[in-house]
Amino acid sequence: MSVLTWLALTLFLLMTLIGGAKGARSFLTLFLNFGVLFVTIIFMTNPDMNPVILTLIACTIISATTLFFINNINRTSVTAFISTMITIALLLGLILLVTDYAMIQGFGPEEIEELGAFSLYVGVDFVKIGASVMIMSTIGAIADVAISMASPMREIALHNPSITKKRLFLAGMSIGKDILGTSANTLFFAFFGGYLALFIWFKDLSYSFGEIMNSKVFVGELLMIFCAGIGVALIIPITSSISAYYLLRKRKMEDTPIEEPRE
């Protein structure tokens, strides 16, 4: 077997041993989401299709698969899904505006050599493609923060039957503040780790600071970090407010304790 196969098997075994049924479903979700992305890319090559709309549909499917298939349909996953969709909707206008005015669409000089043998007249709007890439890049971080906040808030409501909406909201905000710092660092180092070779190339080519800051490749990735970071910051109060309202409203309507999550 190849190294890739061994690594995949190792990951599957560890996720199953540590996470149980949820771990196994999480591993399967990776391939399901890859399938969604693959189909989305195929449709994007059609000039008659709007890449942004396709991306929004794909993000909805990916979020639903990630949250509901792994965690089942319960109060935690529902609040996380609603929060994710609201945050994406709020970010959509900002991403479209940034992509248009920053002019990061298309390819930079650093990428032309690899694409020299291909025609760039593919009949698609690269501004919308750039916006689609930024939307897709933010969905993972946003959904991760949403479920990371909704789950402990459900536990707080479960073990504190008399807690008020305001106290539960403030507890969620406190959790979100801790998540915000680590999530921002994760986005930052994921970018620098993935583009370390590009920075070495900039150094070898003696790029000035101004040239680096005007490089499409560098600026495009940096804008993705900023948009994802804004999304992570926005989803904290959104998830806190929705979770506090939804959890306590459900409990009051049903007059029953909040259910334990199912495996």
N, C-alpha and C positions, 0 to 999 in steps of 0.2 A: 504493500500500500504506500501511497505517496505521503509526504509530510502533511499536506493539506487534509488528507483523510484522517490521519492519526490525530491531528489537532482538533478536528471536528468531533471525533469520537471521544477524545479526552474532555472537551467542553461539554458534550452531551452527558457523559457519565457524572462529571462534577455537578452540573446543574440538576441532574436527577437525584443524586445522592443528597445534595444540600437542600435543594428546593422541593424535592418530592414531585408530586403531580404538577404543581405550578412550574417547577423548573423544566420538566419535560415539555410542557405546553409553551414555555418561553422559548425553548430551542426550536420547536416547530414553527413558532411565530416568525422567527427570522426568515425562514424559507417562504412563508406565506406573504410576508411583506416584500420580499425580493420579487416574488411573482407579480405583485401589484405594481411595483416600480417598473418591471420589465414590460408589462402590458401598457403602462402609461407612456413609456418612452416610444413604444411602437406607434401608438396613436398620435404622439407629438410630431412624428415625421410627416403627418398628413397636413398640408397647408390649410385645409378647410377647418381644422380643429383649433380651438383656442387653448394654448398651453396652460394658461392660468386656471381656467375652469377645470381642465383635466387634472391639474395638480391639486386643486381644492377637493375634487372628488376622491383622488388617491389619498390625500391626507385624512379625509373623513374615514375612508375604509381602513387605513393603517391604524388610526387612533382607535377605531371600534375593535379591530382585531387585537391590537395590543392590550387594550384595557378590558374588554369583555371576554375574549377567549382565554386570557391568562387568569383573570380575577373573577370570572363569571359576572352575571348581571346582578349587582347589588348596589347598595347606597354609595359605597366607596367608588366603584367604577363609574356609576352614572354621574356623580358630581364631578369626577375628574374629567369625564368626556365632555360634559357641558362646559366646564371651565376652559378646556382646550379649544373647543369650537369658538367660544366667545373671544378668546385671546387671538386666535388666528384671524377672525373677522376684523378685530381692531387693528391687527398688524398689517392686514392686506393693503390698506390705503397707503400706509407708510412705506411698505416695501415697493409698491408700484411707483411712488413718488421718488424714492431714493434711486431705484434702478434707472429711471428715466433721466433724472438730473445729473447723476454721477457718471453717466455714459460708460458703464462697465460692460455693456453687452458686447458680444463678439469675442475675438481672440486677440491676445497681446502679442507683441513681437517675439516673446520667449516661446510661444507655441506655434508660430508660423512654420518653422522648419519641419516639425513633425506632420503638419497638415499640408505641406507644399504639394503633395501628390494628389490631393483631393480638391474638388470644386467646393467653394464656399457659397455658391448660389443654390441653396437647398430649398428656397421658397418658404422659409419660416421666419417669424418675427423674433429676432434675437433679444429684443428688449423684453418681450414676454417670457422668453426662455430664461433670461437672467433672473426675472422676478420669480419664475417657477422654481429655479434652483434655490433661491433664498428662502422661499416658503417651505420647501422640502427640507432645507437644512435646519429650520427652526422647530419643526413639528416634534422631533425626537426629544429635544431638551424641554419643550413645553409640556408634553405628555408625561415625561419623567417627573418633573416638579409637581404636576397636578396630582398624580397618584401618590407621590411621596408626602404630600400634605394631607390629602383626603383620608389616607389610611390612619395616621396618628390622630387626626381630629375625630374620626369615628371611634377610636379607642377611648379618647377623652370623654366623648359623649356617652359611651357605653358604661364607663366606670364612674361617671359623675351624673347621675340621673337628674339632679336638681340644678345643673349648670344652665346659665342663661345664654341667650344668643350673643350678647355682647362679650361675655367672658369666653365663650367658645371661639368667637371671631378673633379676639386678642390672643388667645392661645395659638390659633392658626397663624397669625401674623408673627408670633414669636418663633414658631417652627420655621416659617418661611424665611425669616432673617438669617437663620443658621444655614438653610439650604442655598440662599442666594449667593453667599460668598464662595462656597465650594463649586456651585454650578458655573459661575463666571470664570473661575480658574480652570475648570474642566474645558470649557469652550476655548479659552485662551491657549492652553497648552496643547489641545488637540490640533489647533491651527498651526502652531509653531512646530509640533512634532511631524505633522503631515507635510509641511513645506520647508523643512530644514534644508533639503537639497537645493531648493530655490534660493534660500538666503546665501548658501555657499556659492551658488552661481552668481548672485548679485555681487558678492565680495570678489570673486575671480574676475568679473567684468568691470570692477572698479565703479560700480554704480554710486552716484552721489545720493545723499538723503532725499533731495528733491526728485530724482529719477525713480527712486524706490517708491516714494509716496504718490507718484503719478503712474506707476505701473498698473495696468488693468488687473493682472493676476493678483498682485498684492492687495490692492484696494478692494477688489471684489471679495476676497476672502475676509478682509478686515471688516467690511460692511456686513457680511454674514454674521460675524461674531457680535457686532453691535446690535443688529436686529434680533438675533437670538437672545442676547442679554436683555434687551428691552422686553422681549416676550416673557422671559423668565421673571423679570421684575413685575410685569403686569399681572401675571397669573397668580402671584402670591395673594394680593388682596381679593382678586376675583374668586379664587378657590376658597379662601377663608370665608368670604361672605356667602357664597352659594352653599358651602358645606354647613355652615352654621344655620342658615335658613332651612335647608332641605332636611338635615338630620333631625333638628328639633321639631320642625313642622310635622314630619312623618311620625315621630314619636308621640306628639300630642294628638294627632288624628287617630292613630291606631291604639293609643293608650297602652302600648306594649314596649318592652325594652328593645333597643336596637340589636338586630340579629348579629350573631357571630358570623364571620366570613366563612364560606365553604371552600373546601379544597377543590 
